[in-house]
Amino acid sequence: MKRFTEDHEWLALDGDVATVGITSFAAEQLGDLVFVELPKVGAALKKAEAAAVVESVKAASDVYAPVDGEVTEVNDAVVADPTVISADPEGAGWLYRIRLADPAAFESLMDEAAYAALAK
């Protein structure tokens, strides 16, 4: 099950760890990505603070932490080849994994239907 944010991030929860990435809508808006900066493993993130940066030929965009937690893993493949995000933003193009400080925070985010209405 995925949840979404108004800032066009998605989360997929596995236990108390969520995989985070940008949505297909966000990837389409950005266009071809040329640079990605990810948070450091072990970093403590607060909801709504900048956690990562994705840069395209059009613009640079912050990716915000959707929940409070600690980064447990980053996807080095997208740093080496940012086009992976453009090709598969909600799959192989994930950005990082975060251990939720409060697993209930996941449920407070938008479901797919609510996000689809927002992204129209």
N, C-alpha and C positions, 0 to 999 in steps of 0.2 A: 504494500500500500504506500502511495506517495502522498505527500502534502506539499503545498506551495505557498510562496510569500507574494506580497504585493510588489516586491522588488525583483520578481521573476527568477527566484531560486526554487529548486525542488529538493525534497528530502525523501529518502527511503529509509525506513527504520528497520534495524535488525537487532533485537534485544534493546540495549540502551545506547547503541551507536547508530548514528544516522550518516548515510552517504549524502553529500551535498553537491549540487551542480547548478548550472544555469538552464533555464527552460529552452525548448525549441524556439519559442517566440523570441526570447532574448537573443539567442544565437542568430536568428534570421535578421533581427534588427541591427545587430552589430556587424554582420557581414563576415568577411574573411579575417580570422584572428591571426595575429602575428607575434603576440607575446602574452605570456601568462605568468603571474607571480602568485604563489600560494603561501599560506601561513606555514609556520614551522611546526613540526610535530612537537606536542607538549604545550603549545601555546594555549593560554586560557582566553577564550573569546566571550564577549558579551553580546547579547542580542542587539542587532542594529548597528554594530560597529563594523568598519571595513575589515574584511577577512582575507580577501584576495583581490587581484586586479586582472582584468582581461582587456587586451588592447587589440583593436582592429585597425584596418587602414582608415576607417572613419572616425574612431573615437576610442578613448580609454574609459573603462567603466569599473567602478568598485563593485565587488560582490560582497554583500553584507552577511554577517552571521545571522542565521535565522533563529537561533536559540543560544542560550548560555551553555558553555561546555568546554571540553578540552580536545584539541586536535589529536587524533590517534594515528592518522595516516594521511599522506598526500599522494596524488596521482602524478608521479614524475613523468609519465608518458605524455601528458598534455603540456608539460613545460618543454619537453624535447620537441614536440610536434603539436602546436596549438590547433592545427586543422582538425585534429581528432574531435575537438569540442564542436566545431561547425558540422562535422559529418555525423556525430552521434552524441548530441548534448545531454540526452537523458539516459545514456548507457555508458559506453566506453569513455565518454568525455567528462565523467564525473571529476570533481575538483579535489575534495578532501572528505575525511570522515571525522565526525565529532561525537565524543561521548557526552550525552545530554546530562546537564546538571540536574534537570527535572524532566524525566521522561513524559510527564503529563503535558509539557509544553508542545510536544509534537501534535497532540490532538487539538490544540487551539489554532493551528494553522489551517489554511484553506484546503478543502478537498479538490479533486480534479474538476468537478462541475463548477464550483465557485471560481476557480482559477480560469477556466475556459470562458466564463462570462466576463471576467476582468480583462482578459487578453484579446477580446474581440475588437 
